Amino acid sequence: MAKINSNYQKLQAGYLFPEIGKRVRAFASENPTAKIIRLGIGDVVLPLPDPILDAMHKAVDEMGKVESFKGYGPEQGYDFLLQAIASHFKSQGAEVAPDEIFVSDGSKCDTANIQEIFDIDNVIAVTDPVYPVYVDTNVMAGRTGEAENGRYGKLVYMPTTSGNGFDPELPKGKVDLIYLCSPNNPTGAVMPRSSLEKWVAYAKANEAVILFDAAYEAFITEPGLLHSIYEIPGAREVAIEFRSLSKTAGFTGTRCAYTVVPKDIKARNAKGEEVSLHSLWNRRQTTKFNGVSYPIQKAAAAIFTPAGEKAVKANIAYYMENARIIREGLKGAGFTVYGGVNAPYIWLKVPGNLTSWDFFDKLLRESHVVGTPGSGFGTHGEGYFRLSAFGIRENVLEAVARIKSRLKP
């Protein structure tokens, strides 16, 4: 009989979001007339803007003509999109070459798959709370050891709490791979320049690699905050950056993202020799990935045109107004809230002595509103709750009104 990868059995319970779905379906089945408002999973609700749709339609038409039909494309992405992305980085003060960019079908996939090019014995550091994919995929690979009391023995956890301004502290010892997310999912906090400078210096001193998830950078509204880690001198030698068009431009259903692996960044092989991570990731992608479809890449390129940027910014402004409504509404009702200023997530302190899942059930039962329990993001997420600003305005206003009238902090 074939044997399984036993590391999968080390995973704790089910993946967070399927568990949420399971509980919501059970409640809906028992309460068929209840109007459930979902502010849990961060899925967008606004349609693709016209400039993006127009580009996609034109590309689909091209696929119907012999002279413009496209078959297999380059696994790294078409030049027209790579050039557009590189120019966008430059406008933000970061130098990235087109051939250092790899277009993919999602940052979730890339932040998971990137660990394939690293040795199994690397020491992994993650923030706590943390986006679950970083942890679970390393569990699957066999890097983490067994779980005990909500934590894996071989992972290094970096508390990211209100006590340190949701700015993770440096590990006390040496680690090899560091997952950072800014703006952070779930807390909504953005790492300041001084913090990123500190992390780049640490990575250089310890020959570590920073895996920098910037999927929500387009939601940064306050001036002076960095959008890319490559705005920090020396970051190209120690950091890989992930970006997504899912929330930025509503591509959750069309799937497109990109990862930057600079040619400057290296790691050591078993002999102690330096090896280019760019070449390893390119080899991985050309072996295991066939690229994003031509119509989707044409649609993605339209995001970086003047008309596309204007339309995308309008959608982002809509979601950020939702965030303001949730943040100020709950704060005015006496709840303690964080985030929602430079990210589409509000990090809510659970009132009383309830656990995160207790509050989830209470919120669903009494207000018919769905959120995300903070404990699903790590032990330091216990006692907190994430609400998403991705919703129709009328529903967001109604959800806040229900919470204010039916729940007391």
C-alpha positions as a printed NumPy array, in Angstrom:
array([[  0.   ,   0.   ,   0.   ],
       [  1.223,   3.513,  -0.818],
       [  2.354,   5.676,   2.084],
       [  1.168,   9.207,   2.74 ],
       [  3.191,  12.278,   3.588],
       [  2.718,  11.975,   7.353],
       [  3.515,  15.672,   7.836],
       [ -0.057,  16.419,   6.749],
       [ -1.254,  14.719,   9.909],
       [  0.672,  17.256,  11.964],
       [ -1.637,  20.027,  10.736],
       [ -3.851,  21.359,  13.5  ],
       [ -7.566,  20.826,  12.851],
       [ -8.891,  22.105,   9.528],
       [ -7.7  ,  25.1  ,   7.563],
       [ -9.182,  28.219,   9.173],
       [-11.503,  29.398,   6.409],
       [-13.125,  26.03 ,   5.611],
       [-13.951,  25.729,   9.322],
       [-15.624,  29.139,   9.192],
       [-17.593,  28.023,   6.146],
       [-18.7  ,  24.869,   7.926],
       [-20.07 ,  26.793,  10.915],
       [-21.817,  29.372,   8.746],
       [-23.499,  26.667,   6.643],
       [-24.742,  24.938,   9.785],
       [-26.177,  28.208,  11.137],
       [-27.81 ,  29.053,   7.794],
       [-29.385,  25.615,   7.637],
       [-30.894,  26.068,  11.095],
       [-31.9  ,  29.701,  10.42 ],
       [-32.99 ,  29.845,   6.765],
       [-34.54 ,  33.32 ,   7.036],
       [-31.487,  34.965,   8.616],
       [-29.683,  37.53 ,   6.46 ],
       [-26.033,  36.681,   7.013],
       [-23.5  ,  39.432,   6.323],
       [-20.029,  38.096,   5.619],
       [-17.088,  40.19 ,   6.778],
       [-14.835,  37.185,   7.267],
       [-12.873,  35.824,   4.31 ],
       [-11.275,  38.685,   2.402],
       [-12.98 ,  38.234,  -0.96 ],
       [-13.746,  41.305,  -3.051],
       [-17.271,  42.27 ,  -4.116],
       [-16.824,  45.05 ,  -6.677],
       [-16.671,  44.063, -10.372],
       [-13.577,  44.478, -12.507],
       [-13.217,  48.088, -13.718],
       [-13.953,  48.859, -17.372],
       [-10.337,  49.491, -18.491],
       [ -9.405,  46.016, -17.252],
       [-12.455,  44.379, -18.813],
       [-11.815,  46.129, -22.133],
       [ -8.249,  44.795, -22.229],
       [ -9.45 ,  41.299, -21.37 ],
       [-12.143,  41.362, -24.076],
       [ -9.642,  42.484, -26.704],
       [ -7.254,  39.724, -25.682],
       [-10.037,  37.129, -25.906],
       [-10.823,  38.359, -29.423],
       [ -7.158,  37.972, -30.323],
       [ -7.32 ,  34.351, -29.212],
       [ -9.982,  33.769, -31.891],
       [ -7.769,  34.756, -34.825],
       [ -4.963,  32.748, -36.369],
       [ -2.651,  35.741, -36.684],
       [ -2.96 ,  36.77 , -33.02 ],
       [ -3.642,  33.46 , -31.277],
       [ -1.378,  32.65 , -28.322],
       [ -0.466,  29.146, -27.164],
       [  1.982,  28.454, -24.368],
       [  3.403,  31.695, -23.077],
       [  6.606,  32.327, -21.124],
       [  6.34 ,  30.831, -17.647],
       [  7.746,  34.03 , -16.137],
       [  5.128,  36.255, -17.818],
       [  4.781,  38.239, -21.022],
       [  7.192,  41.122, -21.539],
       [  4.409,  43.701, -21.766],
       [  3.281,  42.877, -18.211],
       [  6.779,  42.527, -16.763],
       [  7.726,  45.944, -18.129],
       [  4.561,  47.507, -16.695],
       [  5.21 ,  46.017, -13.25 ],
       [  8.858,  47.111, -13.259],
       [  7.792,  50.672, -14.091],
       [  5.286,  50.578, -11.248],
       [  8.01 ,  49.57 ,  -8.789],
       [ 10.178,  52.413, -10.06 ],
       [  7.363,  54.902,  -9.453],
       [  7.368,  53.749,  -5.828],
       [ 11.1  ,  54.234,  -5.431],
       [ 12.133,  50.599,  -5.836],
       [ 14.468,  49.255,  -8.53 ],
       [ 13.266,  45.953,  -9.975],
       [ 14.251,  44.619, -13.401],
       [ 11.572,  43.042, -15.624],
       [ 13.419,  39.718, -15.725],
       [ 13.398,  39.565, -11.902],
       [  9.585,  39.386, -11.893],
       [  7.627,  36.134, -12.058],
       [  3.91 ,  36.332, -12.855],
       [  1.759,  33.698, -11.148],
       [ -1.821,  32.779, -10.3  ],
       [ -1.673,  34.032,  -6.708],
       [  0.508,  35.122,  -3.813],
       [ -0.98 ,  32.382,  -1.651],
       [  0.564,  29.891,  -4.056],
       [  3.894,  31.696,  -4.27 ],
       [  4.39 ,  32.213,  -0.533],
       [  3.706,  28.5  ,  -0.141],
       [  5.738,  27.228,  -3.083],
       [  8.817,  29.392,  -2.462],
       [  9.889,  27.148,   0.42 ],
       [ 10.531,  24.333,  -2.097],
       [ 13.816,  25.907,  -3.144],
       [ 15.15 ,  25.947,   0.434],
       [ 16.677,  23.109,   2.456],
       [ 14.429,  21.208,   4.828],
       [ 16.67 ,  22.081,   7.794],
       [ 16.271,  25.847,   7.509],
       [ 14.967,  27.514,  10.663],
       [ 11.724,  29.376,   9.936],
       [ 10.558,  32.52 ,  11.749],
       [  6.95 ,  33.721,  11.576],
       [  5.017,  36.476,  13.245],
       [  2.29 ,  35.569,  15.728],
       [ -0.472,  36.178,  14.689],
       [  0.347,  35.073,  11.149],
       [ -1.292,  34.31 ,   7.818],
       [ -1.858,  30.527,   8.206],
       [ -0.461,  29.569,   4.786],
       [  3.105,  30.393,   5.843],
       [  2.912,  27.929,   8.714],
       [  0.791,  25.173,   7.214],
       [  2.861,  24.773,   4.06 ],
       [  6.042,  24.399,   6.084],
       [  4.256,  21.834,   8.242],
       [  3.42 ,  19.922,   5.055],
       [  7.065,  20.075,   4.013],
       [  8.283,  18.694,   7.34 ],
       [ 10.13 ,  21.711,   8.744],
       [  8.101,  22.395,  11.851],
       [  8.01 ,  19.367,  14.114],
       [  4.923,  18.444,  16.11 ],
       [  2.352,  20.9  ,  17.427],
       [  1.866,  21.465,  21.136],
       [ -0.442,  24.053,  22.698],
       [ -1.048,  25.68 ,  19.325],
       [  2.617,  25.999,  18.322],
       [  5.075,  23.912,  16.334],
       [  8.282,  22.973,  18.089],
       [ 10.749,  23.902,  15.342],
       [  9.229,  27.243,  14.34 ],
       [ 10.453,  30.529,  15.795],
       [  7.477,  32.709,  16.705],
       [  7.757,  36.495,  16.838],
       [  4.991,  38.063,  18.956],
       [  3.228,  40.855,  17.061],
       [  0.891,  42.444,  19.568],
       [ -0.518,  45.734,  20.77 ],
       [  2.302,  45.735,  23.319],
       [  4.92 ,  46.237,  20.576],
       [  2.708,  48.219,  18.229],
       [  2.165,  45.124,  16.065],
       [  5.755,  45.486,  14.912],
       [  7.512,  42.089,  15.22 ],
       [ 10.679,  41.937,  17.272],
       [ 13.898,  40.396,  15.987],
       [ 14.523,  36.759,  16.927],
       [ 16.867,  36.289,  19.868],
       [ 18.905,  33.719,  17.912],
       [ 19.747,  32.989,  14.296],
       [ 17.017,  32.038,  11.827],
       [ 17.226,  31.345,   8.096],
       [ 13.858,  32.237,   6.562],
       [ 11.699,  35.092,   7.838],
       [  8.074,  35.588,   6.802],
       [  6.984,  39.231,   7.083],
       [  3.664,  40.697,   5.921],
       [  3.093,  44.445,   5.557],
       [  0.388,  45.725,   5.563],
       [ -0.211,  42.84 ,   7.895],
       [ -2.874,  40.223,   7.548],
       [ -4.573,  39.975,  10.036],
       [ -3.706,  43.023,  12.199],
       [ -3.739,  45.687,   9.466],
       [ -0.485,  47.225,  10.744],
       [  2.241,  48.571,   8.435],
       [  5.908,  48.146,   9.297],
       [  7.706,  51.525,   9.429],
       [ 10.932,  52.23 ,   7.55 ],
       [ 12.995,  51.931,  10.735],
       [ 11.671,  48.424,  11.305],
       [ 12.36 ,  47.268,   7.756],
       [ 15.879,  48.709,   7.96 ],
       [ 16.396,  46.679,  11.136],
       [ 15.188,  43.483,   9.441],
       [ 17.369,  43.967,   6.374],
       [ 20.392,  44.489,   8.629],
       [ 19.517,  41.349,  10.599],
       [ 19.125,  39.29 ,   7.413],
       [ 22.499,  40.467,   6.128],
       [ 24.26 ,  39.732,   9.4  ],
       [ 22.751,  36.245,   9.635],
       [ 22.679,  35.316,   5.93 ],
       [ 18.907,  34.981,   6.244],
       [ 16.242,  35.48 ,   3.575],
       [ 13.179,  37.672,   4.137],
       [  9.979,  36.475,   2.464],
       [  8.113,  39.781,   2.273],
       [  4.386,  39.582,   1.565],
       [  3.164,  42.951,   0.245],
       [ -0.174,  41.719,  -1.094],
       [ -1.996,  44.701,   0.445],
       [  0.494,  47.485,  -0.329],
       [ -2.003,  49.289,  -2.579],
       [ -4.194,  49.947,   0.476],
       [ -1.582,  52.082,   2.229],
       [ -3.1  ,  55.556,   2.53 ],
       [ -0.809,  57.417,   4.925],
       [  2.185,  59.218,   3.386],
       [  5.712,  58.211,   4.324],
       [  5.026,  54.497,   4.633],
       [  6.908,  52.091,   2.376],
       [  5.141,  50.013,  -0.27 ],
       [  8.106,  47.784,  -1.098],
       [ 10.951,  46.374,   0.953],
       [ 13.197,  47.256,  -1.979],
       [ 12.883,  50.897,  -0.952],
       [ 15.377,  49.919,   1.767],
       [ 19.03 ,  49.949,   0.635],
       [ 20.488,  46.451,   0.576],
       [ 17.109,  44.683,   0.579],
       [ 17.706,  43.283,  -2.901],
       [ 20.444,  41.098,  -1.406],
       [ 18.22 ,  39.498,   1.253],
       [ 14.524,  39.777,   0.33 ],
       [ 11.972,  38.171,  -1.969],
       [  8.765,  40.187,  -2.384],
       [  5.273,  38.883,  -3.157],
       [  2.457,  40.991,  -4.574],
       [ -1.084,  40.17 ,  -5.596],
       [ -3.738,  41.675,  -7.852],
       [ -6.508,  39.786,  -6.032],
       [ -7.449,  42.54 ,  -3.598],
       [ -5.624,  45.363,  -5.391],
       [ -7.69 ,  45.057,  -8.577],
       [-10.406,  42.514,  -7.852],
       [ -8.625,  39.515,  -9.379],
       [ -9.722,  36.964,  -6.777],
       [-11.71 ,  35.194,  -9.497],
       [ -9.365,  35.808, -12.416],
       [ -6.1  ,  35.013, -10.603],
       [ -2.916,  36.983, -11.16 ],
       [ -0.017,  37.914,  -8.892],
       [  3.736,  38.383,  -9.148],
       [  6.852,  37.626,  -7.153],
       [ 10.171,  39.437,  -7.324],
       [ 13.354,  37.411,  -6.874],
       [ 16.306,  39.786,  -7.37 ],
       [ 19.412,  38.468,  -9.083],
       [ 21.413,  39.825,  -6.14 ],
       [ 19.973,  37.396,  -3.589],
       [ 21.831,  34.16 ,  -2.87 ],
       [ 21.866,  31.256,  -0.426],
       [ 24.316,  28.442,   0.221],
       [ 24.223,  24.847,  -0.998],
       [ 25.377,  21.806,   1.006],
       [ 28.984,  22.558,   0.05 ],
       [ 28.767,  26.109,   1.367],
       [ 28.798,  27.634,  -2.121],
       [ 26.611,  30.619,  -2.938],
       [ 23.75 ,  29.873,  -5.328],
       [ 21.383,  32.295,  -7.077],
       [ 17.84 ,  32.034,  -5.738],
       [ 16.632,  33.706,  -8.919],
       [ 17.892,  30.801, -11.003],
       [ 16.408,  28.233,  -8.612],
       [ 12.964,  29.859,  -8.641],
       [ 13.102,  30.15 , -12.417],
       [ 13.893,  26.434, -12.613],
       [ 11.045,  25.607, -10.262],
       [  8.528,  27.682, -12.217],
       [  9.54 ,  26.406, -15.63 ],
       [  9.197,  22.848, -14.328],
       [  5.982,  23.113, -12.324],
       [  4.082,  26.073, -13.745],
       [  2.772,  26.794, -17.245],
       [  2.155,  30.494, -16.776],
       [ -0.896,  32.747, -16.486],
       [ -3.194,  32.938, -19.504],
       [ -2.679,  35.645, -22.116],
       [ -6.102,  37.36 , -21.628],
       [ -5.524,  37.594, -17.859],
       [ -2.063,  39.07 , -18.329],
       [ -3.424,  41.655, -20.781],
       [ -6.068,  42.545, -18.213],
       [ -3.367,  42.795, -15.537],
       [ -1.255,  45.111, -17.705],
       [ -4.237,  47.452, -18.014],
       [ -4.095,  47.999, -14.256],
       [ -0.863,  49.938, -14.711],
       [ -2.24 ,  52.334, -17.35 ],
       [ -3.492,  55.776, -16.264],
       [ -7.133,  54.752, -16.764],
       [ -6.569,  51.443, -14.99 ],
       [ -4.799,  53.029, -12.026],
       [ -7.611,  55.562, -11.608],
       [-10.29 ,  52.85 , -11.653],
       [ -8.412,  50.576,  -9.271],
       [ -7.789,  53.415,  -6.828],
       [-11.527,  54.171,  -6.839],
       [-12.317,  50.581,  -5.846],
       [ -9.666,  50.649,  -3.132],
       [-11.086,  53.938,  -1.816],
       [-14.507,  52.269,  -1.614],
       [-13.149,  49.438,   0.521],
       [-11.138,  51.789,   2.703],
       [-14.257,  53.854,   3.377],
       [-15.866,  50.591,   4.488],
       [-12.891,  50.08 ,   6.784],
       [-13.362,  53.554,   8.251],
       [-17.06 ,  52.888,   8.856],
       [-16.305,  49.637,  10.682],
       [-13.374,  51.042,  12.647],
       [-15.046,  54.245,  13.791],
       [-18.435,  52.624,  14.315],
       [-17.088,  49.935,  16.615],
       [-14.697,  52.296,  18.357],
       [-17.588,  54.647,  19.033],
       [-19.514,  51.734,  20.544],
       [-16.693,  51.099,  23.005],
       [-14.774,  48.322,  21.28 ],
       [-10.973,  48.385,  21.102],
       [ -9.966,  48.235,  17.441],
       [ -6.762,  48.365,  15.42 ],
       [ -5.978,  48.498,  11.702],
       [ -8.377,  49.679,   9.033],
       [ -6.258,  52.716,   8.1  ],
       [ -3.66 ,  51.279,   5.72 ],
       [ -5.228,  47.867,   5.209],
       [ -8.727,  46.497,   4.56 ],
       [ -8.78 ,  44.613,   7.871],
       [ -9.933,  45.67 ,  11.321],
       [ -8.382,  43.829,  14.269],
       [-10.948,  43.837,  17.071],
       [-10.258,  43.081,  20.744],
       [-12.753,  40.457,  21.875],
       [-14.779,  41.828,  24.811],
       [-15.041,  40.147,  28.189],
       [-13.62 ,  36.696,  28.762],
       [-14.819,  35.17 ,  25.508],
       [-12.461,  33.192,  23.285],
       [-12.155,  34.147,  19.648],
       [-14.336,  31.237,  18.538],
       [-16.872,  32.007,  21.278],
       [-17.118,  35.544,  19.907],
       [-17.426,  34.169,  16.357],
       [-20.413,  32.068,  17.393],
       [-21.945,  34.914,  19.417],
       [-21.55 ,  37.403,  16.56 ],
       [-23.081,  34.98 ,  14.085],
       [-25.923,  33.947,  16.407],
       [-26.892,  37.403,  17.683],
       [-25.948,  39.718,  14.808],
       [-25.839,  37.305,  11.864],
       [-22.407,  38.716,  10.962],
       [-19.416,  36.571,  10.008],
       [-15.847,  37.472,  10.943],
       [-12.596,  35.579,  11.489],
       [-11.449,  34.335,  14.921],
       [ -8.031,  35.678,  15.814],
       [ -6.908,  32.367,  17.274],
       [ -6.912,  30.972,  13.745],
       [ -3.882,  33.161,  13.076],
       [ -1.836,  31.964,  16.071],
       [ -1.706,  31.893,  19.852],
       [ -1.24 ,  35.682,  20.09 ],
       [ -4.36 ,  36.066,  17.972],
       [ -6.484,  34.593,  20.737],
       [ -8.699,  37.271,  22.209],
       [ -8.877,  39.14 ,  18.896],
       [-11.149,  39.057,  15.872],
       [-10.659,  40.117,  12.254],
       [-13.31 ,  41.943,  10.253],
       [-12.909,  42.55 ,   6.534],
       [-13.821,  45.735,   4.676],
       [-14.582,  43.779,   1.511],
       [-18.345,  44.183,   1.398],
       [-21.177,  46.103,  -0.222],
       [-21.571,  49.456,   1.555],
       [-25.183,  48.861,   2.585],
       [-24.228,  45.536,   4.161],
       [-21.274,  47.058,   5.99 ],
       [-23.458,  49.806,   7.444],
       [-26.071,  47.252,   8.477],
       [-23.467,  44.948,  10.028],
       [-22.019,  47.762,  12.13 ],
       [-25.496,  48.847,  13.234],
       [-26.369,  45.276,  14.246],
       [-23.151,  44.816,  16.23 ],
       [-23.598,  48.144,  18.014],
       [-27.201,  47.39 ,  18.959],
       [-26.911,  43.706,  19.817],
       [-23.422,  43.298,  21.272],
       [-21.851,  45.242,  24.113],
       [-18.068,  45.461,  24.694]])
